[in-house]
């Protein structure tokens, strides 16, 4: 598996595992998954993939991470665009698989359910404004990158980076799901938005800026 395919596969798992838990399992509160469960699911996808493909591609799974590492001088310029393309492809494939599964339930409404898409205003879980959503995403993405840069620094304790990064993503979701449904990852947002269309696509810009 080369590094680009690793990014496709890893981002596929992030979107399928994280958004899948939100779309499928969170619809059954009796089994105990809610905001905490969805947050853990996203963190666990990163944790598991860090061990599975970290040695192949670095396990970015996120255009924001790729650009952040490049800006910090820790990633080759020639790989930035191919990584982002691979991540978006992985996210969209996962969105497609999730769409096939979810629509297998009688009466499932992709647009009405939101399909784990990110949004603001009336499409924010807590009805938060565009400004609140933008501030949340910028700050949460910044904190995520700080943790990644610190945890993967050669001076950091070795072997613990996947745990720190996975737990950081879990915490970010616990904070920001009510605001935007939590993106901090344009590939994750795109992967499900293209199957919702409508408002999800029209608001997608905020999660790419």
TORNUMI-368571 format. One record per residue: x, y, z of N, C-alpha, C in turn. Coordinates in nm, 3 decimals. Atoms other than C-alpha are relative to their C-alpha. Example, Ala and Ser with C-alpha at 12.3 -4.5 7.8 and 13.67 -1.06 7.14 Angstrom:
2
+---------+---------+---------+---------+----------+---------+---------+---------+---------+
|  n_east | n_north |    n_up | ca_east | ca_north |   ca_up |  c_east | c_north |    c_up |
+---------+---------+---------+---------+----------+---------+---------+---------+---------+
|   0.089 |  -0.119 |   0.000 |   1.230 |   -0.450 |   0.780 |   0.090 |   0.120 |   0.000 |
|  -0.082 |  -0.119 |  -0.006 |   1.367 |   -0.106 |   0.714 |  -0.077 |   0.109 |   0.073 |
+---------+---------+---------+---------+----------+---------+---------+---------+---------+
***
This chain:
209
+---------+---------+---------+---------+----------+---------+---------+---------+---------+
|  n_east | n_north |    n_up | ca_east | ca_north |   ca_up |  c_east | c_north |    c_up |
+---------+---------+---------+---------+----------+---------+---------+---------+---------+
|   0.085 |  -0.120 |   0.000 |   0.000 |    0.000 |   0.000 |   0.088 |   0.125 |   0.000 |
|  -0.081 |  -0.121 |   0.000 |   0.155 |    0.332 |  -0.103 |  -0.066 |   0.107 |   0.087 |
|   0.047 |  -0.101 |  -0.095 |   0.110 |    0.652 |   0.095 |  -0.132 |   0.064 |  -0.042 |
|   0.126 |  -0.061 |   0.045 |  -0.171 |    0.789 |  -0.122 |  -0.118 |  -0.093 |   0.025 |
|   0.106 |   0.098 |  -0.027 |  -0.375 |    0.470 |  -0.101 |  -0.025 |  -0.012 |   0.150 |
|   0.016 |   0.005 |  -0.146 |  -0.310 |    0.468 |   0.273 |  -0.090 |   0.115 |   0.047 |
|   0.084 |  -0.114 |  -0.037 |  -0.467 |    0.814 |   0.297 |  -0.145 |  -0.020 |  -0.044 |
|   0.136 |   0.033 |   0.044 |  -0.768 |    0.701 |   0.091 |  -0.064 |  -0.095 |   0.101 |
|   0.053 |   0.102 |  -0.091 |  -0.815 |    0.398 |   0.316 |  -0.024 |   0.057 |   0.139 |
|   0.014 |  -0.055 |  -0.134 |  -0.758 |    0.587 |   0.640 |  -0.114 |   0.100 |   0.012 |
|   0.109 |  -0.098 |  -0.004 |  -0.995 |    0.872 |   0.555 |  -0.135 |  -0.069 |  -0.019 |
|   0.121 |   0.082 |   0.015 |  -1.252 |    0.616 |   0.441 |  -0.045 |  -0.050 |   0.138 |
|   0.033 |   0.055 |  -0.132 |  -1.237 |    0.460 |   0.788 |  -0.046 |   0.109 |   0.096 |
|   0.040 |  -0.110 |  -0.087 |  -1.259 |    0.796 |   0.964 |  -0.144 |   0.042 |  -0.027 |
|   0.135 |  -0.045 |   0.034 |  -1.573 |    0.900 |   0.776 |  -0.102 |  -0.110 |   0.025 |
|   0.094 |   0.109 |  -0.022 |  -1.736 |    0.558 |   0.785 |  -0.021 |  -0.025 |   0.149 |
|   0.012 |   0.026 |  -0.143 |  -1.660 |    0.506 |   1.153 |  -0.063 |   0.114 |   0.077 |
|   0.052 |  -0.115 |  -0.072 |  -1.730 |    0.857 |   1.275 |  -0.140 |   0.039 |  -0.042 |
|   0.133 |  -0.039 |   0.049 |  -2.020 |    0.961 |   1.054 |  -0.097 |  -0.117 |   0.006 |
|   0.087 |   0.118 |  -0.011 |  -2.151 |    0.605 |   1.052 |  -0.059 |  -0.015 |   0.138 |
|   0.052 |   0.008 |  -0.136 |  -2.183 |    0.610 |   1.429 |  -0.108 |   0.104 |   0.023 |
|   0.099 |  -0.107 |  -0.016 |  -2.373 |    0.939 |   1.406 |  -0.129 |  -0.031 |  -0.075 |
|   0.117 |   0.025 |   0.084 |  -2.606 |    0.830 |   1.126 |  -0.074 |  -0.127 |   0.042 |
|   0.062 |   0.130 |  -0.028 |  -2.668 |    0.470 |   1.230 |  -0.023 |  -0.025 |   0.150 |
|   0.013 |   0.040 |  -0.141 |  -2.595 |    0.395 |   1.596 |  -0.065 |   0.105 |   0.088 |
|   0.057 |  -0.105 |  -0.086 |  -2.692 |    0.733 |   1.742 |  -0.152 |   0.007 |  -0.012 |
|   0.145 |   0.004 |   0.015 |  -3.044 |    0.671 |   1.615 |  -0.067 |  -0.097 |   0.095 |
|   0.053 |   0.098 |  -0.094 |  -3.083 |    0.403 |   1.882 |   0.053 |   0.030 |   0.139 |
|  -0.053 |  -0.042 |  -0.130 |  -3.033 |    0.575 |   2.219 |   0.000 |  -0.109 |   0.105 |
|   0.004 |   0.106 |  -0.100 |  -3.120 |    0.258 |   2.406 |   0.130 |  -0.077 |   0.009 |
|  -0.126 |   0.073 |  -0.006 |  -2.783 |    0.110 |   2.315 |   0.111 |   0.085 |   0.062 |
|  -0.093 |  -0.080 |  -0.079 |  -2.612 |    0.399 |   2.491 |   0.093 |   0.091 |  -0.076 |
|  -0.088 |  -0.091 |   0.073 |  -2.446 |    0.592 |   2.211 |  -0.072 |   0.131 |  -0.026 |
|   0.053 |  -0.134 |   0.023 |  -2.506 |    0.964 |   2.196 |   0.115 |   0.089 |  -0.040 |
|  -0.108 |  -0.091 |   0.031 |  -2.281 |    1.267 |   2.174 |   0.135 |  -0.057 |   0.042 |
|  -0.125 |   0.059 |  -0.048 |  -2.015 |    1.090 |   2.381 |   0.044 |  -0.115 |  -0.090 |
|  -0.034 |   0.114 |   0.084 |  -2.032 |    0.777 |   2.169 |   0.051 |   0.041 |  -0.137 |
|  -0.043 |  -0.048 |   0.132 |  -2.002 |    0.965 |   1.841 |   0.139 |   0.064 |   0.012 |
|  -0.131 |  -0.063 |  -0.022 |  -1.710 |    1.167 |   1.981 |   0.109 |  -0.105 |   0.012 |
|  -0.097 |   0.109 |  -0.016 |  -1.532 |    0.849 |   2.085 |   0.025 |  -0.071 |  -0.132 |
|  -0.015 |   0.069 |   0.128 |  -1.597 |    0.692 |   1.746 |   0.099 |   0.073 |  -0.090 |
|  -0.094 |  -0.076 |   0.083 |  -1.416 |    0.973 |   1.565 |   0.142 |  -0.014 |   0.054 |
|  -0.133 |   0.015 |  -0.058 |  -1.126 |    0.955 |   1.808 |   0.059 |  -0.137 |  -0.023 |
|  -0.048 |   0.137 |   0.018 |  -1.102 |    0.578 |   1.776 |   0.041 |  -0.028 |  -0.144 |
|  -0.041 |   0.022 |   0.140 |  -1.087 |    0.591 |   1.396 |   0.142 |   0.052 |  -0.023 |
|  -0.134 |  -0.056 |   0.015 |  -0.781 |    0.815 |   1.415 |   0.103 |  -0.083 |   0.076 |
|  -0.091 |   0.081 |  -0.082 |  -0.623 |    0.610 |   1.693 |   0.035 |  -0.131 |  -0.071 |
|  -0.025 |   0.129 |   0.065 |  -0.663 |    0.281 |   1.505 |   0.078 |   0.016 |  -0.130 |
|  -0.071 |  -0.022 |   0.126 |  -0.548 |    0.421 |   1.171 |   0.142 |   0.049 |   0.021 |
|  -0.137 |  -0.045 |  -0.028 |  -0.245 |    0.586 |   1.330 |   0.094 |  -0.119 |   0.012 |
|  -0.081 |   0.120 |  -0.012 |  -0.118 |    0.241 |   1.418 |   0.002 |  -0.081 |  -0.129 |
|   0.010 |   0.081 |   0.122 |  -0.235 |    0.084 |   1.091 |   0.077 |   0.059 |  -0.117 |
|  -0.062 |  -0.060 |   0.118 |  -0.102 |    0.336 |   0.838 |   0.095 |   0.115 |   0.032 |
|  -0.088 |  -0.111 |  -0.036 |   0.099 |    0.591 |   1.033 |   0.140 |  -0.015 |  -0.056 |
|  -0.135 |   0.026 |   0.051 |   0.423 |    0.428 |   0.922 |   0.008 |   0.006 |  -0.152 |
|   0.004 |  -0.005 |   0.147 |   0.310 |    0.445 |   0.557 |  -0.016 |   0.143 |  -0.050 |
|   0.032 |  -0.135 |   0.051 |   0.161 |    0.791 |   0.508 |   0.011 |   0.110 |   0.104 |
|   0.003 |  -0.099 |  -0.107 |   0.184 |    0.963 |   0.844 |  -0.139 |   0.017 |   0.058 |
|   0.139 |   0.000 |  -0.050 |  -0.194 |    0.916 |   0.887 |  -0.054 |   0.141 |   0.019 |
|   0.057 |  -0.135 |  -0.007 |  -0.306 |    1.269 |   0.805 |  -0.152 |  -0.006 |   0.003 |
|   0.146 |   0.020 |   0.010 |  -0.665 |    1.178 |   0.700 |  -0.079 |   0.131 |  -0.007 |
|   0.062 |  -0.131 |  -0.019 |  -0.740 |    1.549 |   0.685 |   0.079 |   0.107 |  -0.075 |
|  -0.072 |  -0.106 |   0.071 |  -0.650 |    1.831 |   0.443 |   0.057 |   0.107 |   0.092 |
|  -0.050 |  -0.101 |  -0.094 |  -0.613 |    2.069 |   0.738 |   0.129 |  -0.045 |   0.065 |
|  -0.122 |   0.055 |  -0.059 |  -0.351 |    1.840 |   0.892 |   0.114 |   0.005 |  -0.102 |
|  -0.101 |  -0.003 |   0.106 |  -0.166 |    1.808 |   0.562 |   0.054 |   0.141 |  -0.021 |
|  -0.042 |  -0.139 |   0.021 |  -0.159 |    2.185 |   0.508 |   0.074 |   0.053 |   0.123 |
|  -0.065 |  -0.045 |  -0.122 |  -0.067 |    2.246 |   0.872 |   0.142 |  -0.053 |   0.013 |
|  -0.134 |   0.059 |  -0.006 |   0.228 |    2.006 |   0.860 |   0.091 |   0.061 |  -0.106 |
|  -0.078 |  -0.067 |   0.106 |   0.340 |    2.161 |   0.531 |   0.042 |   0.140 |   0.045 |
|  -0.030 |  -0.136 |  -0.046 |   0.319 |    2.512 |   0.679 |   0.105 |  -0.001 |   0.110 |
|  -0.098 |   0.013 |  -0.107 |   0.524 |    2.391 |   0.974 |   0.133 |  -0.056 |  -0.047 |
|  -0.126 |   0.049 |   0.055 |   0.798 |    2.266 |   0.743 |   0.024 |  -0.147 |   0.022 |
|  -0.017 |   0.142 |  -0.029 |   0.730 |    1.902 |   0.818 |  -0.068 |  -0.090 |  -0.104 |
|   0.062 |   0.080 |   0.106 |   0.572 |    1.790 |   0.492 |   0.042 |   0.056 |  -0.135 |
|  -0.050 |  -0.037 |   0.133 |   0.692 |    1.792 |   0.131 |  -0.109 |   0.066 |  -0.084 |
|   0.096 |  -0.076 |   0.082 |   0.522 |    2.046 |  -0.097 |  -0.062 |  -0.085 |  -0.111 |
|   0.051 |   0.077 |   0.113 |   0.488 |    1.799 |  -0.385 |  -0.108 |  -0.100 |   0.038 |
|   0.100 |   0.098 |  -0.044 |   0.270 |    1.569 |  -0.176 |  -0.129 |   0.064 |   0.053 |
|   0.117 |  -0.065 |  -0.061 |   0.021 |    1.829 |  -0.049 |  -0.127 |  -0.024 |  -0.080 |
|   0.120 |   0.017 |   0.083 |  -0.227 |    1.822 |  -0.340 |  -0.039 |  -0.147 |  -0.015 |
|   0.038 |   0.142 |   0.009 |  -0.210 |    1.442 |  -0.394 |  -0.060 |  -0.055 |   0.130 |
|   0.055 |   0.045 |  -0.128 |  -0.273 |    1.386 |  -0.022 |  -0.144 |   0.049 |   0.016 |
|   0.134 |  -0.056 |  -0.016 |  -0.574 |    1.619 |  -0.021 |  -0.099 |  -0.070 |  -0.093 |
|   0.087 |   0.072 |   0.094 |  -0.718 |    1.451 |  -0.331 |  -0.032 |  -0.139 |   0.054 |
|   0.020 |   0.134 |  -0.055 |  -0.669 |    1.108 |  -0.173 |  -0.097 |   0.002 |   0.118 |
|   0.087 |  -0.011 |  -0.117 |  -0.839 |    1.221 |   0.148 |  -0.145 |   0.025 |  -0.039 |
|   0.136 |  -0.028 |   0.046 |  -1.141 |    1.361 |  -0.034 |  -0.061 |  -0.123 |  -0.066 |
|   0.049 |   0.124 |   0.063 |  -1.172 |    1.044 |  -0.242 |  -0.042 |  -0.101 |   0.107 |
|   0.034 |   0.092 |  -0.108 |  -1.164 |    0.832 |   0.073 |  -0.126 |   0.040 |   0.073 |
|   0.120 |  -0.049 |  -0.069 |  -1.425 |    1.051 |   0.239 |  -0.126 |  -0.021 |  -0.081 |
|   0.119 |   0.016 |   0.086 |  -1.662 |    1.040 |  -0.058 |  -0.037 |  -0.147 |  -0.016 |
|   0.030 |   0.144 |   0.008 |  -1.629 |    0.662 |  -0.094 |  -0.070 |  -0.046 |   0.127 |
|   0.064 |   0.036 |  -0.127 |  -1.714 |    0.626 |   0.274 |  -0.141 |   0.053 |   0.007 |
|   0.134 |  -0.056 |   0.004 |  -2.008 |    0.860 |   0.231 |  -0.093 |  -0.083 |  -0.086 |
|   0.080 |   0.084 |   0.088 |  -2.129 |    0.642 |  -0.055 |  -0.039 |  -0.131 |   0.064 |
|   0.030 |   0.125 |  -0.071 |  -2.103 |    0.323 |   0.148 |  -0.103 |   0.024 |   0.109 |
|   0.095 |  -0.033 |  -0.106 |  -2.283 |    0.488 |   0.437 |  -0.138 |   0.030 |  -0.057 |
|   0.128 |  -0.030 |   0.067 |  -2.553 |    0.613 |   0.199 |  -0.074 |  -0.129 |  -0.036 |
|   0.061 |   0.128 |   0.037 |  -2.616 |    0.260 |   0.070 |  -0.055 |  -0.071 |   0.123 |
|   0.045 |   0.066 |  -0.124 |  -2.640 |    0.125 |   0.425 |  -0.120 |   0.072 |   0.059 |
|   0.105 |  -0.078 |  -0.067 |  -2.854 |    0.406 |   0.565 |  -0.132 |  -0.004 |  -0.075 |
|   0.124 |   0.000 |   0.078 |  -3.104 |    0.408 |   0.279 |  -0.062 |  -0.139 |  -0.009 |
|   0.059 |   0.133 |  -0.009 |  -3.158 |    0.038 |   0.337 |  -0.107 |  -0.008 |   0.108 |
|   0.105 |  -0.007 |  -0.102 |  -3.381 |    0.141 |   0.628 |  -0.121 |   0.068 |  -0.061 |
|   0.124 |  -0.055 |   0.058 |  -3.739 |    0.200 |   0.520 |  -0.028 |   0.139 |   0.056 |
|   0.037 |  -0.134 |  -0.042 |  -3.830 |    0.567 |   0.529 |   0.115 |   0.092 |   0.033 |
|  -0.113 |  -0.086 |  -0.034 |  -3.477 |    0.698 |   0.580 |   0.007 |   0.118 |  -0.096 |
|  -0.004 |  -0.124 |   0.079 |  -3.452 |    1.060 |   0.460 |   0.138 |   0.062 |   0.014 |
|  -0.137 |  -0.049 |  -0.005 |  -3.098 |    1.165 |   0.373 |   0.005 |   0.149 |   0.031 |
|   0.000 |  -0.145 |  -0.021 |  -3.172 |    1.537 |   0.355 |  -0.058 |   0.035 |   0.137 |
|   0.065 |  -0.029 |  -0.127 |  -3.405 |    1.540 |   0.653 |   0.083 |  -0.040 |   0.120 |
|  -0.082 |   0.048 |  -0.111 |  -3.166 |    1.343 |   0.872 |   0.125 |   0.085 |   0.018 |
|  -0.126 |  -0.075 |  -0.004 |  -2.873 |    1.569 |   0.786 |   0.119 |  -0.084 |  -0.038 |
|  -0.104 |   0.095 |   0.042 |  -2.662 |    1.258 |   0.723 |   0.137 |   0.036 |   0.058 |
|  -0.123 |  -0.038 |  -0.071 |  -2.401 |    1.378 |   0.977 |   0.075 |   0.115 |  -0.067 |
|  -0.065 |  -0.113 |   0.066 |  -2.332 |    1.685 |   0.763 |   0.027 |   0.113 |   0.099 |
|  -0.033 |  -0.117 |  -0.081 |  -2.177 |    1.998 |   0.907 |  -0.076 |   0.121 |  -0.049 |
|   0.076 |  -0.117 |   0.042 |  -2.369 |    2.323 |   0.910 |  -0.005 |   0.107 |   0.107 |
|   0.018 |  -0.111 |  -0.093 |  -2.453 |    2.652 |   1.075 |  -0.140 |   0.056 |  -0.018 |
|   0.135 |  -0.056 |   0.006 |  -2.765 |    2.857 |   1.139 |  -0.104 |  -0.107 |   0.029 |
|   0.106 |   0.099 |  -0.023 |  -3.075 |    2.641 |   1.109 |   0.050 |  -0.143 |  -0.017 |
|  -0.055 |   0.134 |   0.020 |  -2.852 |    2.347 |   1.015 |   0.106 |  -0.035 |   0.104 |
|  -0.084 |   0.028 |  -0.116 |  -2.642 |    2.372 |   1.331 |  -0.084 |  -0.075 |   0.102 |
|   0.078 |   0.072 |  -0.101 |  -2.750 |    2.118 |   1.597 |  -0.056 |   0.092 |   0.108 |
|   0.045 |  -0.093 |  -0.102 |  -2.775 |    2.407 |   1.843 |  -0.043 |   0.135 |  -0.054 |
|   0.043 |  -0.125 |   0.066 |  -2.880 |    2.674 |   1.591 |   0.101 |   0.113 |   0.017 |
|  -0.104 |  -0.101 |  -0.015 |  -2.546 |    2.855 |   1.619 |   0.021 |   0.076 |  -0.131 |
|  -0.017 |  -0.087 |   0.117 |  -2.469 |    3.143 |   1.382 |   0.123 |  -0.038 |  -0.082 |
|  -0.114 |   0.023 |   0.087 |  -2.223 |    3.139 |   1.093 |   0.130 |   0.045 |   0.067 |
|  -0.120 |  -0.051 |  -0.066 |  -1.976 |    3.350 |   1.293 |   0.043 |  -0.094 |   0.111 |
|  -0.032 |   0.094 |  -0.107 |  -1.995 |    3.116 |   1.592 |   0.058 |  -0.129 |  -0.056 |
|  -0.048 |   0.122 |   0.064 |  -1.947 |    2.818 |   1.362 |   0.142 |   0.017 |  -0.052 |
|  -0.132 |  -0.026 |   0.055 |  -1.647 |    2.975 |   1.191 |   0.105 |   0.010 |   0.110 |
|  -0.094 |  -0.013 |  -0.112 |  -1.479 |    3.070 |   1.519 |   0.027 |  -0.137 |   0.062 |
|  -0.015 |   0.134 |  -0.058 |  -1.542 |    2.722 |   1.657 |   0.091 |  -0.087 |  -0.085 |
|  -0.080 |   0.085 |   0.088 |  -1.396 |    2.547 |   1.355 |   0.146 |   0.045 |  -0.007 |
|  -0.137 |  -0.051 |   0.006 |  -1.091 |    2.772 |   1.337 |   0.076 |  -0.034 |   0.128 |
|  -0.067 |   0.026 |  -0.128 |  -1.010 |    2.737 |   1.707 |   0.022 |  -0.149 |   0.022 |
|  -0.014 |   0.144 |  -0.020 |  -1.075 |    2.362 |   1.721 |   0.105 |  -0.059 |  -0.093 |
|  -0.101 |   0.049 |   0.094 |  -0.865 |    2.302 |   1.410 |   0.139 |   0.042 |   0.045 |
|  -0.128 |  -0.048 |  -0.050 |  -0.585 |    2.514 |   1.554 |   0.049 |  -0.086 |   0.116 |
|  -0.039 |   0.082 |  -0.115 |  -0.586 |    2.316 |   1.879 |   0.038 |  -0.142 |  -0.044 |
|  -0.030 |   0.134 |   0.051 |  -0.591 |    1.988 |   1.687 |   0.140 |  -0.003 |  -0.061 |
|  -0.131 |  -0.005 |   0.063 |  -0.286 |    2.093 |   1.486 |   0.111 |   0.019 |   0.104 |
|  -0.100 |  -0.018 |  -0.105 |  -0.101 |    2.208 |   1.798 |   0.030 |  -0.132 |   0.069 |
|  -0.019 |   0.131 |  -0.064 |  -0.156 |    1.869 |   1.961 |   0.076 |  -0.094 |  -0.094 |
|  -0.068 |   0.087 |   0.096 |  -0.049 |    1.686 |   1.644 |   0.147 |   0.036 |  -0.012 |
|  -0.139 |  -0.044 |   0.014 |   0.266 |    1.894 |   1.602 |   0.082 |  -0.032 |   0.124 |
|  -0.071 |   0.028 |  -0.124 |   0.358 |    1.854 |   1.967 |   0.019 |  -0.148 |   0.025 |
|  -0.005 |   0.144 |  -0.029 |   0.276 |    1.485 |   1.999 |   0.093 |  -0.075 |  -0.094 |
|  -0.086 |   0.069 |   0.097 |   0.474 |    1.393 |   1.686 |   0.141 |   0.060 |  -0.006 |
|  -0.134 |  -0.057 |  -0.005 |   0.776 |    1.607 |   1.769 |   0.098 |  -0.106 |   0.050 |
|  -0.099 |   0.102 |  -0.038 |   1.095 |    1.404 |   1.806 |   0.036 |   0.006 |   0.148 |
|  -0.029 |  -0.013 |  -0.143 |   1.131 |    1.536 |   2.162 |  -0.113 |  -0.051 |   0.088 |
|   0.116 |   0.048 |  -0.076 |   0.787 |    1.407 |   2.266 |   0.020 |  -0.147 |   0.038 |
|  -0.008 |   0.142 |  -0.036 |   0.748 |    1.071 |   2.445 |  -0.039 |  -0.086 |  -0.119 |
|   0.022 |   0.082 |   0.119 |   0.766 |    0.803 |   2.178 |  -0.112 |  -0.102 |   0.021 |
|   0.103 |   0.103 |  -0.002 |   0.470 |    0.580 |   2.097 |  -0.135 |   0.044 |   0.051 |
|   0.127 |  -0.047 |  -0.058 |   0.199 |    0.794 |   2.256 |  -0.077 |   0.096 |  -0.089 |
|   0.065 |  -0.098 |   0.087 |   0.115 |    1.026 |   1.967 |  -0.140 |  -0.042 |  -0.044 |
|   0.136 |   0.040 |   0.042 |  -0.181 |    0.818 |   1.838 |  -0.104 |   0.017 |   0.110 |
|   0.094 |  -0.012 |  -0.112 |  -0.340 |    0.819 |   2.183 |  -0.034 |   0.147 |   0.024 |
|   0.022 |  -0.143 |  -0.024 |  -0.294 |    1.193 |   2.234 |  -0.086 |   0.061 |  -0.111 |
|   0.074 |  -0.056 |   0.113 |  -0.426 |    1.275 |   1.886 |  -0.143 |  -0.051 |  -0.003 |
|   0.136 |   0.057 |  -0.002 |  -0.723 |    1.038 |   1.910 |  -0.085 |   0.060 |   0.111 |
|   0.074 |  -0.059 |  -0.112 |  -0.823 |    1.173 |   2.251 |  -0.029 |   0.148 |  -0.025 |
|   0.023 |  -0.141 |   0.034 |  -0.782 |    1.531 |   2.127 |  -0.120 |   0.013 |  -0.093 |
|   0.113 |  -0.006 |   0.093 |  -1.023 |    1.463 |   1.840 |  -0.131 |  -0.032 |   0.071 |
|   0.119 |   0.031 |  -0.080 |  -1.268 |    1.307 |   2.086 |  -0.046 |   0.123 |   0.077 |
|   0.032 |  -0.120 |  -0.078 |  -1.252 |    1.617 |   2.307 |  -0.056 |   0.110 |  -0.089 |
|   0.048 |  -0.101 |   0.095 |  -1.296 |    1.846 |   2.007 |  -0.146 |  -0.026 |  -0.036 |
|   0.139 |   0.033 |   0.032 |  -1.616 |    1.662 |   1.916 |  -0.093 |   0.026 |   0.118 |
|   0.083 |  -0.026 |  -0.118 |  -1.746 |    1.682 |   2.272 |  -0.031 |   0.149 |   0.014 |
|   0.020 |  -0.145 |  -0.009 |  -1.702 |    2.059 |   2.257 |  -0.089 |   0.052 |  -0.112 |
|   0.056 |  -0.071 |   0.116 |  -1.822 |    2.138 |   1.908 |  -0.111 |  -0.070 |  -0.077 |
|   0.114 |   0.062 |   0.069 |  -2.085 |    1.885 |   1.797 |  -0.124 |   0.089 |   0.008 |
|   0.120 |  -0.085 |  -0.005 |  -2.361 |    2.119 |   1.925 |   0.006 |   0.122 |  -0.092 |
|  -0.014 |  -0.122 |   0.080 |  -2.220 |    2.405 |   1.717 |  -0.007 |  -0.028 |  -0.150 |
|  -0.009 |   0.026 |   0.145 |  -2.135 |    2.260 |   1.375 |  -0.016 |  -0.147 |  -0.037 |
|  -0.006 |   0.145 |   0.019 |  -2.166 |    1.883 |   1.417 |   0.145 |  -0.044 |  -0.015 |
|  -0.146 |   0.018 |   0.003 |  -1.784 |    1.910 |   1.424 |   0.054 |  -0.048 |  -0.134 |
|  -0.073 |   0.038 |   0.121 |  -1.578 |    1.912 |   1.111 |   0.148 |  -0.013 |   0.033 |
|  -0.146 |  -0.010 |  -0.010 |  -1.214 |    2.022 |   1.166 |   0.069 |  -0.084 |  -0.109 |
|  -0.052 |   0.087 |   0.105 |  -1.169 |    1.813 |   0.850 |  -0.085 |   0.018 |  -0.127 |
|   0.078 |  -0.023 |   0.121 |  -1.281 |    1.928 |   0.504 |  -0.037 |  -0.127 |  -0.076 |
|   0.031 |   0.126 |   0.070 |  -1.263 |    1.574 |   0.364 |  -0.117 |  -0.071 |   0.066 |
|   0.113 |   0.060 |  -0.072 |  -1.499 |    1.448 |   0.634 |  -0.130 |   0.072 |  -0.036 |
|   0.118 |  -0.079 |   0.034 |  -1.742 |    1.732 |   0.559 |  -0.048 |  -0.029 |  -0.142 |
|   0.034 |   0.023 |   0.140 |  -1.729 |    1.676 |   0.184 |  -0.056 |  -0.139 |  -0.023 |
|   0.040 |   0.139 |   0.021 |  -1.768 |    1.300 |   0.210 |  -0.147 |  -0.027 |   0.019 |
|   0.144 |   0.020 |  -0.021 |  -2.123 |    1.323 |   0.343 |  -0.084 |   0.108 |  -0.067 |
|   0.078 |  -0.111 |   0.057 |  -2.230 |    1.663 |   0.207 |  -0.042 |  -0.026 |  -0.144 |
|   0.034 |   0.022 |   0.141 |  -2.221 |    1.548 |  -0.155 |  -0.121 |  -0.091 |  -0.017 |
|   0.117 |   0.089 |   0.008 |  -2.490 |    1.289 |  -0.078 |  -0.127 |   0.066 |   0.053 |
|   0.115 |  -0.078 |  -0.046 |  -2.713 |    1.540 |   0.097 |  -0.036 |   0.105 |  -0.104 |
|   0.024 |  -0.108 |   0.095 |  -2.667 |    1.814 |  -0.162 |  -0.061 |   0.119 |   0.071 |
|   0.081 |  -0.104 |  -0.062 |  -2.892 |    2.112 |  -0.095 |   0.084 |   0.088 |   0.092 |
|  -0.066 |  -0.090 |  -0.094 |  -2.788 |    2.311 |   0.213 |   0.140 |  -0.048 |   0.039 |
|  -0.129 |   0.052 |  -0.045 |  -2.498 |    2.079 |   0.304 |   0.112 |   0.042 |  -0.095 |
|  -0.100 |  -0.042 |   0.098 |  -2.315 |    2.165 |  -0.018 |   0.016 |   0.152 |   0.002 |
|  -0.008 |  -0.147 |   0.001 |  -2.400 |    2.536 |  -0.002 |   0.073 |   0.054 |   0.122 |
|  -0.071 |  -0.044 |  -0.120 |  -2.253 |    2.559 |   0.351 |   0.139 |  -0.062 |   0.013 |
|  -0.126 |   0.074 |  -0.008 |  -1.951 |    2.342 |   0.275 |   0.122 |   0.092 |   0.001 |
|  -0.113 |  -0.093 |   0.009 |  -1.729 |    2.644 |   0.206 |   0.060 |   0.031 |   0.136 |
|  -0.048 |  -0.039 |  -0.132 |  -1.707 |    2.726 |   0.576 |   0.098 |  -0.103 |   0.057 |
|  -0.083 |   0.106 |  -0.056 |  -1.542 |    2.392 |   0.649 |   0.126 |  -0.027 |  -0.084 |
|  -0.122 |   0.005 |   0.081 |  -1.278 |    2.442 |   0.379 |   0.088 |   0.123 |   0.020 |
|  -0.080 |  -0.123 |  -0.012 |  -1.164 |    2.794 |   0.471 |   0.100 |  -0.011 |   0.116 |
+---------+---------+---------+---------+----------+---------+---------+---------+---------+
***
